[in-house]
Amino acid sequence: MTIGGPLPIAIIERPSGEQPLTLRVNQRITAQILNVSGDQVSLAIQGTRVVGRLPPGEQAGLNERRSAQFVVRGMADGVLQLQLVRQGTTPGQTTSVSQWQALAQNLLRLNGLQINQNNLTIASALLNRGLPVNARLVDELLQALGSLKNWGAAEADLAAMFKASNLPLTPGTLSLAMQHLPGFTDSLQQLQAGLSSLLKGHASAELKSLAQKVMTMLEGAVINWSGTPAEIAEQLSEAMALWGKTLEAGLAEQAKTGQTNPNDPLTMLAQLRQELVKQGENNIAGQVDRFMDGLRQMQFLNAGSSQKPGEPVWLAINFPLAQQNPPGDMFPANLRVAYREAGGEKTIDPSNTRLILNLELEEGETLQVDLSMAGKRVGAWMTVSSEQWRGLIDEELPSFTEGLEKLGFKLQFAQCQVQNVIGETDAASGQFIPWNAKRINLEA
């Protein structure tokens, strides 16, 4: 899960092989105004045409201006969100009383709530996430944010995002989401390295036995990408069994049955951490803590549900991928499975699904394969980063079609396009995240 940080929220391709235009949250930009239509405005930024959306009331009079300054506020539904900078404001601030803030003040007043900075910040965050401003939501966000030493617009927006995504909002979940932890694969490799060093040292036999059990368990969570399809399927099943259930669900199950499963990943990690602290191995105990917190961050997003009719809910699981040749290299992978919600129940329909594979082929070369499946019919959209790779894709299409037919599927159509930057808009943060080196994503 990506919370905050310097990630770009929009990357716009530019012609003639120029570097793409990258925009970031809270970035101040000067743009030429090309056209204004409703709440959308077409701009020219550094010679690149960009379409953005403004808050209500801020588009008035822009058609008569040749240029203006804006602050980048994020992405929503794939559209860049901008805020107009009024004349006379300082470089670090926008207009003091915008139409958006006036709306927040009026809604607070209508609900009998005090007009103070905290309530205004929360009301603005709720409006930005398309949520109603009422006493219940304002109080709920105040209760959760009040546990933080210092909070402002960024923390309020994070809390509002939780509510918009139907995620549990508590002081604990806010604190968890705000931790800056290494990625799942990085934390796994760090923990493996620490345990390997421990096993070679002078630790007690009991501690080494626990460390070896955890090492074996962690190795089972790594998918060998060099294996056969049958071997990969078996490894995926084992990894899903390890990381598909939340740590909290494991605790609840143990509390209900009153029994502890010695082979449960949570039990093994907890026992190992306890023994590490007992024997003064605080550095490795900290690695265990970071690994478990990273797991909880990853699994936390699975607690949400969709508020929009027809929009799927996702089960997200991270997997590390490894290959035998050369050994040692490990690539992060992310698997997202779409649920269907009906009557409060979540189900996965294998006959109607979608699979997206993103990977880096060579230095700077990327490939995305997007498959949509309806029954036994498959539609394929492929995106590559160069004309050379598009030619290779065209050469491989006949064997790809034959392989699908052996599995009982019929390829209805296939399209391939060249695009220099491949990425996705994160559903939680609204940020556009480009795929980087050695990162693979599987979405089903």
Secondary structure as the mmCIF struct_conf table of DSSP 4:
data_model
#
loop_
_struct_conf.conf_type_id
_struct_conf.id
_struct_conf.beg_label_comp_id
_struct_conf.beg_label_asym_id
_struct_conf.beg_label_seq_id
_struct_conf.end_label_comp_id
_struct_conf.end_label_asym_id
_struct_conf.end_label_seq_id
BEND BEND1 GLY A 4 PRO A 6
BEND BEND2 ILE A 9 ILE A 9
STRN STRN1 ALA A 10 ILE A 12
BEND BEND3 PRO A 15 PRO A 15
TURN_TY1_P TURN_TY1_P1 SER A 16 GLY A 17
HELX_LH_PP_P HELX_LH_PP_P1 GLU A 18 PRO A 20
STRN STRN2 LEU A 21 LEU A 23
TURN_TY1_P TURN_TY1_P2 VAL A 25 ASN A 26
STRN STRN3 ARG A 28 SER A 37
TURN_TY1_P TURN_TY1_P3 GLY A 38 ASP A 39
STRN STRN4 GLN A 40 ILE A 45
TURN_TY1_P TURN_TY1_P4 GLN A 46 GLY A 47
STRN STRN5 THR A 48 ARG A 53
TURN_TY1_P TURN_TY1_P5 PRO A 56 GLY A 61
HELX_RH_3T_P HELX_RH_3T_P1 LEU A 62 GLU A 64
BEND BEND4 ARG A 66 ARG A 66
STRN STRN6 SER A 67 ALA A 76
TURN_TY1_P TURN_TY1_P6 ASP A 77 GLY A 78
STRN STRN7 VAL A 79 VAL A 85
TURN_TY1_P TURN_TY1_P7 GLN A 87 GLY A 88
TURN_TY1_P TURN_TY1_P8 PRO A 91 GLY A 92
BEND BEND5 SER A 96 VAL A 97
HELX_RH_AL_P HELX_RH_AL_P1 GLN A 99 LEU A 110
TURN_TY1_P TURN_TY1_P9 ASN A 111 GLY A 112
BEND BEND6 ASN A 116 ASN A 116
HELX_RH_AL_P HELX_RH_AL_P2 GLN A 117 ASN A 128
TURN_TY1_P TURN_TY1_P10 ARG A 129 GLY A 130
HELX_RH_AL_P HELX_RH_AL_P3 ALA A 135 LEU A 145
TURN_TY1_P TURN_TY1_P11 GLY A 146 SER A 147
BEND BEND7 LEU A 148 ASN A 150
HELX_RH_AL_P HELX_RH_AL_P4 ALA A 153 ALA A 164
TURN_TY1_P TURN_TY1_P12 SER A 165 ASN A 166
HELX_RH_AL_P HELX_RH_AL_P5 PRO A 171 MET A 178
HELX_RH_AL_P HELX_RH_AL_P6 PHE A 184 LYS A 200
TURN_TY1_P TURN_TY1_P13 GLY A 201 HIS A 202
HELX_RH_AL_P HELX_RH_AL_P7 ALA A 205 GLU A 219
TURN_TY1_P TURN_TY1_P14 GLY A 220 ALA A 221
BEND BEND8 VAL A 222 VAL A 222
STRN STRN8 ILE A 223 ASN A 224
TURN_TY1_P TURN_TY1_P15 TRP A 225 SER A 226
BEND BEND9 GLY A 227 GLY A 227
HELX_RH_AL_P HELX_RH_AL_P8 PRO A 229 TRP A 243
BEND BEND10 GLY A 244 LYS A 245
HELX_RH_AL_P HELX_RH_AL_P9 LEU A 247 THR A 257
TURN_TY1_P TURN_TY1_P16 PRO A 262 ASN A 263
HELX_RH_AL_P HELX_RH_AL_P10 PRO A 265 LYS A 278
TURN_TY1_P TURN_TY1_P17 GLN A 279 GLY A 280
HELX_RH_AL_P HELX_RH_AL_P11 ASN A 282 PHE A 300
HELX_RH_3T_P HELX_RH_3T_P2 LEU A 301 ALA A 303
BEND BEND11 LYS A 308 LYS A 308
TURN_TY1_P TURN_TY1_P18 PRO A 309 GLY A 310
STRN STRN9 VAL A 313 ALA A 322
BEND BEND12 GLN A 324 PRO A 326
TURN_TY1_P TURN_TY1_P19 PRO A 327 GLY A 328
STRN STRN10 MET A 330 ALA A 342
TURN_TY1_P TURN_TY1_P20 GLY A 343 GLY A 344
STRN STRN11 GLU A 345 THR A 347
TURN_TY1_P TURN_TY1_P21 PRO A 350 SER A 351
STRN STRN12 ASN A 352 GLU A 362
TURN_TY1_P TURN_TY1_P22 GLU A 363 GLY A 364
STRN STRN13 GLU A 365 ALA A 374
TURN_TY1_P TURN_TY1_P23 GLY A 375 LYS A 376
STRN STRN14 ARG A 377 VAL A 384
BEND BEND13 SER A 385 SER A 386
HELX_RH_AL_P HELX_RH_AL_P12 GLU A 387 LYS A 406
TURN_TY1_P TURN_TY1_P24 LEU A 407 GLY A 408
STRN STRN15 LYS A 410 VAL A 418
BEND BEND14 ASN A 420 ASN A 420
STRN STRN16 GLY A 423 THR A 425
TURN_TY1_P TURN_TY1_P25 ALA A 427 SER A 429
STRN STRN17 PHE A 432 PRO A 434
TURN_TY1_P TURN_TY1_P26 ALA A 437 LYS A 438
STRN STRN18 ILE A 440 GLU A 443
#
